[in-house]
Structures are given as structure tokens and as C-alpha cells.
Amino acid sequence: MKKQKSKNQKQKSIATPRLKWQTGEYARFQDFHFWMPYQFLLLCKLMNTTPKDVLLNFMDTLDCGSWKREEKGNKERQLLIDYFIECDYGKDFYTEEDRRKMFEEMNAVGIVWPQNAKMKLIDLHSKWRDKYHTYWFKKWFRKIRRKT
């Protein structure tokens, strides 16, 4: 019989960084406090959606993951990838082709989620995915010979 983790143990294991640089500005769990542009707030109110929902949807779609994948279409995902690349994020380190390849590889991992599978397979897949993400990150990070 598997030992159940307490709520404190679960929170601690979730907050523990997988990679040593995942602290401070790059910590996985963060609270943000910043001014919302007024026009953005007006648009959100008119559309009856919260700024939080817009920002979370942006991140969930751009990460090409499995979470709520059915709700987000490929068109939305591709538009966000194009936007991200057009903003020149990472251009000092990677070519546009490299950046598109990164998204393509992330998307491939998101596609293979074992939909409607038994818990044992979902757990196995999740462990594999976590290890693959670490491999994927290090592969791209080391491509330009940076140090952590």
C-alpha cells in the first residue's frame, strides 16, 4: 500500500525546484504585483473575462503542454508562437529556426498525453515528461554553451 503524502509534504515537493536556477525571478510559483494597463482592464471588463484568465490562458497555450489542450486550438497556439518570435525573445541566443524548433518539440510532448488512460500510465507518462523537459532544457541551454 502506498503511503499518502500530507498536504504540507505535497506543497513542499511542488515548490522544490527541479533545476537549481528555478528560484527568484525564475521560480515556478510566483505572486506578481504590477499595474495593469488601463486599456487592458477596460477590454477585459467589456469581454467579461478577468485579466488573470487572459494571462493564464496565454501561458497555458504558449507552453504547448497537455493541460486543457482540447480547449485551445492549433490556430491560437500558432499565433502566440508567432507573436513570441516576432517580439524577438531569445534572438540574442537562438535563430528564428531554433526558436520554432523549440516550440515544435514542446508541442510534440504535449500531444502525446495519454488521454483517458489509467492512473498508472498517467503517472508513468508524467515522470517521463518531467525527465524529458529537463533533457530538452539542457540540450537547448547548452547549445550556446551557457553555464547555469
N, C-alpha and C positions, 0 to 999 in steps of 0.2 A: 504494500500500500504506500502510495506516495505521500510524503509529509507536506501539509499545506503551509504556505508562507503566510505570515501575518501581514496586515496592512502596512505596517512600518517597514518590514522587510521588502515588500513589493515596491514601495515608493523609493527605498534606498537603492534597490537594484536597477530601477528605471532611471534614476538620476545619476547613476555611476557612468562616467564617460567610457565609451568603448575604445576611443583613441585618446592619447594623452593631451592633445591640443583642444579637446572639446570642453573648454572652460571659458569663463568670461564672455566675451562677445560671440564666441562660437559654442557656448553651452547649448545643449539640446532643449532644455527647459528654461524659458526666459519670460520675464514680465517686461513689457515695453510701456513706456510712458512718454508720449510725444504729442505735439499739436497736430490735429487732423486739419488738412486744408479745408477751408470753409465750403468751397465749391463741391468737394468730395462728400462732405456731410449733407449738403443740400441734395445732391444726386442720390445718395443712399436713402434719405428720407422719402424722396419722390418715388423711388423704386421699392420702398417698403422692405429694405434689407439693411442689416446693420453693417457698419464698417468692419467689424470683426468677421462677419460671414464672408465679406468680399475678400479680405486679406487671407483668411484661412482657405477659401476656395482657390485663390491664386496659388498659394503654396502647395496645396494638395494636388492641383492639376500640373503645375510645373515640375514636381518631383517625379512624375511618371510612375508613381507607385501603384499598388493594388487597391488602396483604400478608396472606396466609393468610385471605382473605375467606371462602372456602368453608367453612373450619373453624368460623367464628363465625357464628351465626345472627343474623337481624334482631332476634329477641326479646332476646338478650343485649345487643346494641348499644343497643336502645331502653331497656332497663333501666339501663344505665350512663349514657346521656344523661339520663334522668330523675333518676338519683342525683346526677349532676354539677350539674344545675339546682337540685335540692332542697337541695343544700349551699350554694346562693346564690353560687357562684363567678361573679364578674363582675357581680353585681347592682347594684353602685355605678355601673357604666358602661352597662349594657345591660338592656333589658326582658327578660322571660322569652321573649316572642315573638322578639326579636332573637337571643337565645342559641339558641333552637330552629332559627331560620333558618340560623344559622352551621353547626350540625351537619347540617342538611339539604343545604346547599351542599357541605360537605366530603364527605358521603356520595355526592352526585352525582358528584364527581370520582373517588371510589373505585370506583364501579360501572362506569365506562367503561374499565377496564383492558382492553387488547387481548389477551384470553386466547388462548393457542396461536398468537399472531402470529409473524411473522418478526422477527428481531433488529432490522432496520432500522425497522420500525414501532414496536417497543417503545422503542427509543432516541428516536425522534421524539416518541412519547407522553410519555416521561419528561421530556424537555426542556420540552414544553408544560405538563405538570403542575407542574413546578418554577416556571415563569413564572407560571402561574395561582395557585399558592399565594402567591407574593409579591404579586400583584394583590389577591387575596382578603384577605390580612392587612392590607394598606394601606387597602383600602376600609373594613374594619371598624374599624381603628385610628383612621382619620381621621374616622369618623362622629361621634365625640365630641370632635373637634378636639384630640386629644392630640399632643404632639410627642415624637419618638423620643429 
